[in-house]
């Protein structure tokens, strides 16, 4: 798959792709280098993924950069990750704005230093006007945390008398989550060979197609991304229906 999709009637590309970027440390270790070297190499793979997604008409790209569990890693590695995060924000935000890409940092930002929080706010504000692709960077993010925060918001509405417990809906829950207002992720890609979702977008991935590859994140390139997309377009997404129902809906133009 190359170039931007021009046959949407026959090929339905994912609107939203989420990626668990795994394997930076193992990539570095396999080359006899420090794990932190792998994180820096991984930043280049991020640029390639963003470029590919933008050129192929993907509406939203969500990258799992730092989980809420990653604070337990060695202190030096966490420090390097934070410094790398700061540097990428400073260097890349201008180019994102030039390409009409809106940057959103999703997760519990309160745990970051005041300096980093200020940098995040500045980067998001600089791209807030952009109407092209949305780039979500999940940092200090956990799927259980996301659901819990949404539940707290619903509970506050109930306590205020704005909502009856019996009337709580999936929409009420989804409205309090990080990716509210964006297309639901269609495709999850995980690099590095592990086959699990690691507390990532637990609510949002309910009907996403899952694609796992042994490729370590620093080696993730356009060919690897294209292979995942090609696998996605060959799958039949039924959303609980039968194949016959899906074909009927497709034939009537209601899919």
TORKOL-4160 file (C-alpha; in steps of 0.2 Angstrom, whole numbers, padded with zeros to 4 digits, m for minus):
255
<pt num="1" X="0000" Y="0000" Z="0000"/>
<pt num="2" X="0007" Y="0017" Z="m0005"/>
<pt num="3" X="0001" Y="0034" Z="m0007"/>
<pt num="4" X="m0016" Y="0041" Z="m0001"/>
<pt num="5" X="m0031" Y="0030" Z="m0003"/>
<pt num="6" X="m0042" Y="0034" Z="m0018"/>
<pt num="7" X="m0054" Y="0019" Z="m0018"/>
<pt num="8" X="m0063" Y="0021" Z="m0002"/>
<pt num="9" X="m0078" Y="0011" Z="m0009"/>
<pt num="10" X="m0068" Y="m0005" Z="m0011"/>
<pt num="11" X="m0055" Y="m0002" Z="0002"/>
<pt num="12" X="m0060" Y="0005" Z="0019"/>
<pt num="13" X="m0044" Y="0012" Z="0028"/>
<pt num="14" X="m0044" Y="0014" Z="0047"/>
<pt num="15" X="m0049" Y="0031" Z="0052"/>
<pt num="16" X="m0040" Y="0029" Z="0069"/>
<pt num="17" X="m0024" Y="0019" Z="0072"/>
<pt num="18" X="m0017" Y="0016" Z="0089"/>
<pt num="19" X="0001" Y="0010" Z="0092"/>
<pt num="20" X="0010" Y="0002" Z="0107"/>
<pt num="21" X="0028" Y="0006" Z="0103"/>
<pt num="22" X="0037" Y="m0008" Z="0111"/>
<pt num="23" X="0055" Y="m0014" Z="0110"/>
<pt num="24" X="0066" Y="0001" Z="0111"/>
<pt num="25" X="0076" Y="m0006" Z="0126"/>
<pt num="26" X="0078" Y="m0024" Z="0118"/>
<pt num="27" X="0083" Y="m0015" Z="0102"/>
<pt num="28" X="0097" Y="m0006" Z="0111"/>
<pt num="29" X="0103" Y="m0021" Z="0121"/>
<pt num="30" X="0104" Y="m0032" Z="0105"/>
<pt num="31" X="0117" Y="m0020" Z="0099"/>
<pt num="32" X="0126" Y="m0019" Z="0115"/>
<pt num="33" X="0120" Y="m0001" Z="0119"/>
<pt num="34" X="0111" Y="0007" Z="0133"/>
<pt num="35" X="0092" Y="0006" Z="0134"/>
<pt num="36" X="0091" Y="0024" Z="0133"/>
<pt num="37" X="0099" Y="0024" Z="0115"/>
<pt num="38" X="0084" Y="0013" Z="0110"/>
<pt num="39" X="0072" Y="0027" Z="0115"/>
<pt num="40" X="0081" Y="0040" Z="0105"/>
<pt num="41" X="0081" Y="0028" Z="0090"/>
<pt num="42" X="0062" Y="0026" Z="0093"/>
<pt num="43" X="0059" Y="0044" Z="0091"/>
<pt num="44" X="0064" Y="0043" Z="0073"/>
<pt num="45" X="0052" Y="0029" Z="0071"/>
<pt num="46" X="0038" Y="0040" Z="0078"/>
<pt num="47" X="0042" Y="0053" Z="0064"/>
<pt num="48" X="0041" Y="0039" Z="0051"/>
<pt num="49" X="0024" Y="0033" Z="0058"/>
<pt num="50" X="0017" Y="0051" Z="0059"/>
<pt num="51" X="0022" Y="0055" Z="0041"/>
<pt num="52" X="0015" Y="0038" Z="0034"/>
<pt num="53" X="m0002" Y="0041" Z="0043"/>
<pt num="54" X="m0003" Y="0059" Z="0037"/>
<pt num="55" X="0000" Y="0054" Z="0019"/>
<pt num="56" X="m0012" Y="0040" Z="0019"/>
<pt num="57" X="m0027" Y="0049" Z="0025"/>
<pt num="58" X="m0028" Y="0042" Z="0043"/>
<pt num="59" X="m0038" Y="0054" Z="0053"/>
<pt num="60" X="m0031" Y="0050" Z="0071"/>
<pt num="61" X="m0015" Y="0042" Z="0077"/>
<pt num="62" X="m0013" Y="0038" Z="0095"/>
<pt num="63" X="0005" Y="0033" Z="0101"/>
<pt num="64" X="0008" Y="0025" Z="0118"/>
<pt num="65" X="0023" Y="0034" Z="0124"/>
<pt num="66" X="0024" Y="0032" Z="0143"/>
<pt num="67" X="0012" Y="0021" Z="0153"/>
<pt num="68" X="0007" Y="0025" Z="0171"/>
<pt num="69" X="0017" Y="0009" Z="0176"/>
<pt num="70" X="0033" Y="0015" Z="0168"/>
<pt num="71" X="0037" Y="0026" Z="0183"/>
<pt num="72" X="0044" Y="0010" Z="0190"/>
<pt num="73" X="0058" Y="0009" Z="0178"/>
<pt num="74" X="0076" Y="0013" Z="0183"/>
<pt num="75" X="0077" Y="0032" Z="0187"/>
<pt num="76" X="0090" Y="0036" Z="0174"/>
<pt num="77" X="0079" Y="0028" Z="0160"/>
<pt num="78" X="0064" Y="0038" Z="0166"/>
<pt num="79" X="0074" Y="0054" Z="0167"/>
<pt num="80" X="0080" Y="0051" Z="0149"/>
<pt num="81" X="0062" Y="0048" Z="0143"/>
<pt num="82" X="0056" Y="0064" Z="0151"/>
<pt num="83" X="0071" Y="0074" Z="0143"/>
<pt num="84" X="0067" Y="0066" Z="0126"/>
<pt num="85" X="0049" Y="0070" Z="0128"/>
<pt num="86" X="0053" Y="0088" Z="0131"/>
<pt num="87" X="0065" Y="0089" Z="0117"/>
<pt num="88" X="0053" Y="0081" Z="0104"/>
<pt num="89" X="0039" Y="0093" Z="0110"/>
<pt num="90" X="0051" Y="0108" Z="0107"/>
<pt num="91" X="0058" Y="0102" Z="0090"/>
<pt num="92" X="0043" Y="0094" Z="0082"/>
<pt num="93" X="0028" Y="0105" Z="0086"/>
<pt num="94" X="0032" Y="0118" Z="0073"/>
<pt num="95" X="0032" Y="0105" Z="0059"/>
<pt num="96" X="0016" Y="0097" Z="0066"/>
<pt num="97" X="0008" Y="0114" Z="0064"/>
<pt num="98" X="0014" Y="0116" Z="0047"/>
<pt num="99" X="0007" Y="0099" Z="0042"/>
<pt num="100" X="m0010" Y="0104" Z="0050"/>
<pt num="101" X="m0008" Y="0091" Z="0063"/>
<pt num="102" X="m0016" Y="0094" Z="0080"/>
<pt num="103" X="m0006" Y="0087" Z="0095"/>
<pt num="104" X="m0015" Y="0081" Z="0110"/>
<pt num="105" X="m0006" Y="0074" Z="0125"/>
<pt num="106" X="m0018" Y="0061" Z="0134"/>
<pt num="107" X="m0015" Y="0054" Z="0152"/>
<pt num="108" X="m0013" Y="0061" Z="0169"/>
<pt num="109" X="m0002" Y="0076" Z="0166"/>
<pt num="110" X="m0002" Y="0081" Z="0184"/>
<pt num="111" X="0012" Y="0069" Z="0188"/>
<pt num="112" X="0024" Y="0078" Z="0177"/>
<pt num="113" X="0035" Y="0092" Z="0182"/>
<pt num="114" X="0028" Y="0110" Z="0181"/>
<pt num="115" X="0041" Y="0114" Z="0167"/>
<pt num="116" X="0035" Y="0099" Z="0157"/>
<pt num="117" X="0017" Y="0103" Z="0160"/>
<pt num="118" X="0020" Y="0121" Z="0153"/>
<pt num="119" X="0029" Y="0114" Z="0138"/>
<pt num="120" X="0014" Y="0102" Z="0135"/>
<pt num="121" X="0002" Y="0116" Z="0136"/>
<pt num="122" X="0012" Y="0127" Z="0124"/>
<pt num="123" X="0013" Y="0113" Z="0111"/>
<pt num="124" X="m0005" Y="0109" Z="0112"/>
<pt num="125" X="m0010" Y="0127" Z="0110"/>
<pt num="126" X="0002" Y="0130" Z="0095"/>
<pt num="127" X="m0008" Y="0116" Z="0086"/>
<pt num="128" X="m0025" Y="0119" Z="0093"/>
<pt num="129" X="m0031" Y="0127" Z="0076"/>
<pt num="130" X="m0025" Y="0113" Z="0065"/>
<pt num="131" X="m0039" Y="0103" Z="0057"/>
<pt num="132" X="m0030" Y="0089" Z="0049"/>
<pt num="133" X="m0024" Y="0073" Z="0057"/>
<pt num="134" X="m0025" Y="0072" Z="0076"/>
<pt num="135" X="m0009" Y="0065" Z="0085"/>
<pt num="136" X="m0012" Y="0059" Z="0102"/>
<pt num="137" X="0003" Y="0055" Z="0113"/>
<pt num="138" X="m0002" Y="0044" Z="0128"/>
<pt num="139" X="0009" Y="0049" Z="0142"/>
<pt num="140" X="0007" Y="0043" Z="0160"/>
<pt num="141" X="m0008" Y="0035" Z="0153"/>
<pt num="142" X="m0017" Y="0019" Z="0159"/>
<pt num="143" X="m0034" Y="0012" Z="0152"/>
<pt num="144" X="m0040" Y="0008" Z="0170"/>
<pt num="145" X="m0036" Y="0026" Z="0175"/>
<pt num="146" X="m0045" Y="0033" Z="0160"/>
<pt num="147" X="m0061" Y="0023" Z="0164"/>
<pt num="148" X="m0059" Y="0028" Z="0183"/>
<pt num="149" X="m0059" Y="0046" Z="0179"/>
<pt num="150" X="m0074" Y="0045" Z="0168"/>
<pt num="151" X="m0083" Y="0036" Z="0182"/>
<pt num="152" X="m0079" Y="0049" Z="0194"/>
<pt num="153" X="m0086" Y="0062" Z="0182"/>
<pt num="154" X="m0102" Y="0052" Z="0180"/>
<pt num="155" X="m0103" Y="0050" Z="0199"/>
<pt num="156" X="m0101" Y="0069" Z="0202"/>
<pt num="157" X="m0116" Y="0072" Z="0190"/>
<pt num="158" X="m0126" Y="0059" Z="0199"/>
<pt num="159" X="m0122" Y="0068" Z="0216"/>
<pt num="160" X="m0127" Y="0085" Z="0209"/>
<pt num="161" X="m0144" Y="0078" Z="0203"/>
<pt num="162" X="m0140" Y="0080" Z="0185"/>
<pt num="163" X="m0141" Y="0062" Z="0181"/>
<pt num="164" X="m0151" Y="0047" Z="0188"/>
<pt num="165" X="m0141" Y="0031" Z="0191"/>
<pt num="166" X="m0153" Y="0021" Z="0180"/>
<pt num="167" X="m0150" Y="0033" Z="0166"/>
<pt num="168" X="m0131" Y="0031" Z="0165"/>
<pt num="169" X="m0126" Y="0026" Z="0147"/>
<pt num="170" X="m0110" Y="0021" Z="0138"/>
<pt num="171" X="m0111" Y="0038" Z="0130"/>
<pt num="172" X="m0110" Y="0046" Z="0148"/>
<pt num="173" X="m0094" Y="0036" Z="0151"/>
<pt num="174" X="m0086" Y="0039" Z="0135"/>
<pt num="175" X="m0089" Y="0058" Z="0136"/>
<pt num="176" X="m0077" Y="0058" Z="0151"/>
<pt num="177" X="m0062" Y="0049" Z="0143"/>
<pt num="178" X="m0047" Y="0055" Z="0135"/>
<pt num="179" X="m0051" Y="0052" Z="0116"/>
<pt num="180" X="m0069" Y="0059" Z="0118"/>
<pt num="181" X="m0075" Y="0067" Z="0101"/>
<pt num="182" X="m0062" Y="0057" Z="0091"/>
<pt num="183" X="m0066" Y="0042" Z="0079"/>
<pt num="184" X="m0065" Y="0026" Z="0089"/>
<pt num="185" X="m0048" Y="0017" Z="0086"/>
<pt num="186" X="m0051" Y="0004" Z="0072"/>
<pt num="187" X="m0033" Y="m0004" Z="0072"/>
<pt num="188" X="m0021" Y="m0007" Z="0086"/>
<pt num="189" X="m0003" Y="m0011" Z="0081"/>
<pt num="190" X="0009" Y="m0018" Z="0094"/>
<pt num="191" X="0027" Y="m0020" Z="0090"/>
<pt num="192" X="0040" Y="m0030" Z="0099"/>
<pt num="193" X="0032" Y="m0047" Z="0099"/>
<pt num="194" X="0022" Y="m0047" Z="0115"/>
<pt num="195" X="0003" Y="m0051" Z="0112"/>
<pt num="196" X="m0006" Y="m0040" Z="0125"/>
<pt num="197" X="m0014" Y="m0023" Z="0126"/>
<pt num="198" X="m0005" Y="m0018" Z="0142"/>
<pt num="199" X="m0018" Y="m0007" Z="0150"/>
<pt num="200" X="m0020" Y="0004" Z="0134"/>
<pt num="201" X="m0036" Y="0011" Z="0129"/>
<pt num="202" X="m0046" Y="m0003" Z="0137"/>
<pt num="203" X="m0063" Y="0005" Z="0134"/>
<pt num="204" X="m0059" Y="0012" Z="0116"/>
<pt num="205" X="m0052" Y="m0004" Z="0109"/>
<pt num="206" X="m0068" Y="m0014" Z="0111"/>
<pt num="207" X="m0070" Y="m0018" Z="0093"/>
<pt num="208" X="m0053" Y="m0013" Z="0086"/>
<pt num="209" X="m0043" Y="m0025" Z="0075"/>
<pt num="210" X="m0027" Y="m0031" Z="0083"/>
<pt num="211" X="m0011" Y="m0033" Z="0074"/>
<pt num="212" X="0005" Y="m0039" Z="0082"/>
<pt num="213" X="0022" Y="m0039" Z="0075"/>
<pt num="214" X="0039" Y="m0045" Z="0081"/>
<pt num="215" X="0047" Y="m0029" Z="0073"/>
<pt num="216" X="0055" Y="m0019" Z="0087"/>
<pt num="217" X="0049" Y="m0001" Z="0088"/>
<pt num="218" X="0065" Y="0008" Z="0081"/>
<pt num="219" X="0064" Y="m0003" Z="0066"/>
<pt num="220" X="0046" Y="0001" Z="0063"/>
<pt num="221" X="0045" Y="0009" Z="0045"/>
<pt num="222" X="0033" Y="0012" Z="0031"/>
<pt num="223" X="0033" Y="m0006" Z="0025"/>
<pt num="224" X="0029" Y="m0012" Z="0042"/>
<pt num="225" X="0015" Y="0001" Z="0044"/>
<pt num="226" X="0009" Y="m0004" Z="0027"/>
<pt num="227" X="0008" Y="m0022" Z="0031"/>
<pt num="228" X="m0003" Y="m0019" Z="0046"/>
<pt num="229" X="m0015" Y="m0008" Z="0036"/>
<pt num="230" X="m0015" Y="m0021" Z="0022"/>
<pt num="231" X="m0020" Y="m0034" Z="0035"/>
<pt num="232" X="m0033" Y="m0023" Z="0042"/>
<pt num="233" X="m0042" Y="m0020" Z="0025"/>
<pt num="234" X="m0043" Y="m0039" Z="0022"/>
<pt num="235" X="m0052" Y="m0042" Z="0038"/>
<pt num="236" X="m0071" Y="m0043" Z="0039"/>
<pt num="237" X="m0077" Y="m0032" Z="0054"/>
<pt num="238" X="m0094" Y="m0038" Z="0060"/>
<pt num="239" X="m0096" Y="m0029" Z="0076"/>
<pt num="240" X="m0107" Y="m0043" Z="0083"/>
<pt num="241" X="m0117" Y="m0046" Z="0067"/>
<pt num="242" X="m0116" Y="m0060" Z="0054"/>
<pt num="243" X="m0106" Y="m0060" Z="0038"/>
<pt num="244" X="m0123" Y="m0060" Z="0028"/>
<pt num="245" X="m0129" Y="m0044" Z="0038"/>
<pt num="246" X="m0113" Y="m0035" Z="0035"/>
<pt num="247" X="m0114" Y="m0039" Z="0016"/>
<pt num="248" X="m0132" Y="m0033" Z="0016"/>
<pt num="249" X="m0127" Y="m0017" Z="0025"/>
<pt num="250" X="m0113" Y="m0014" Z="0013"/>
<pt num="251" X="m0124" Y="m0017" Z="m0002"/>
<pt num="252" X="m0136" Y="m0004" Z="0004"/>
<pt num="253" X="m0123" Y="0009" Z="0008"/>
<pt num="254" X="m0127" Y="0009" Z="0026"/>
<pt num="255" X="m0110" Y="0003" Z="0032"/>
